[in-house]
Amino acid sequence: MKQMLAEIQNGTYAKAWIAENEAGRPNFSKLREADRNHPIEQVGVRLRALMPFLKPIASEDTVGAAR
């Protein structure tokens, strides 16, 4: 945590994030896809589909995820 705080304070984090975005976010996209395909997320999609009292909000991340 101390290292993370230091990177935020000294600008290292911001520089890395800007470079990631300028490169098309390859690492961010890879991590996001891994999270989307994690078993707990797949179970969550199925469970939410069984809860009619929830009003699903369709987004590009959730469209087709229940299949």
C-alpha positions in Angstrom: 0.0 0.0 0.0 2.8 2.4 0.8 4.4 1.7 -2.6 1.1 2.4 -4.3 0.6 5.6 -2.4 4.2 6.7 -3.3 3.5 6.0 -7.0 0.4 8.1 -6.9 2.1 10.9 -5.1 5.2 11.0 -7.3 3.3 10.7 -10.6 4.5 7.3 -11.6 1.0 5.9 -11.6 -0.4 8.7 -13.7 2.4 8.4 -16.3 1.8 4.6 -16.6 -1.9 5.1 -16.9 -1.5 7.7 -19.6 1.0 5.5 -21.5 -1.5 2.5 -21.2 -4.3 4.6 -22.7 -2.1 6.0 -25.5 -1.2 2.4 -26.4 -4.8 1.4 -26.7 -5.2 -0.1 -23.1 -3.8 -3.6 -23.9 -3.2 -4.5 -20.3 -6.4 -3.0 -19.0 -8.5 -4.8 -21.7 -6.8 -8.1 -20.9 -7.5 -7.8 -17.2 -11.1 -6.7 -17.8 -11.7 -9.7 -20.1 -10.2 -12.0 -17.5 -12.5 -10.5 -14.8 -15.5 -10.8 -17.1 -14.8 -14.5 -17.7 -14.1 -15.3 -14.1 -16.4 -18.1 -12.8 -17.8 -15.9 -10.1 -19.0 -13.4 -12.7 -20.6 -16.1 -14.8 -22.5 -17.3 -11.7 -23.5 -13.7 -10.9 -25.0 -13.3 -14.3 -27.1 -16.4 -13.9 -28.2 -15.5 -10.4 -29.2 -12.0 -11.3 -31.3 -13.4 -14.1 -33.3 -15.4 -11.5 -34.1 -12.2 -9.5 -37.1 -10.5 -11.2 -37.1 -7.7 -8.7 -33.8 -6.5 -10.2 -34.0 -4.2 -13.1 -31.2 -5.2 -15.4 -29.2 -2.5 -17.1 -27.9 -3.5 -20.4 -24.4 -2.4 -21.2 -21.8 -3.6 -23.7 -20.2 -5.6 -20.8 -23.4 -7.4 -20.0 -25.1 -7.9 -23.3 -24.9 -11.6 -24.2 -23.1 -12.4 -20.9 -25.9 -14.7 -19.7 -25.4 -17.1 -22.6 
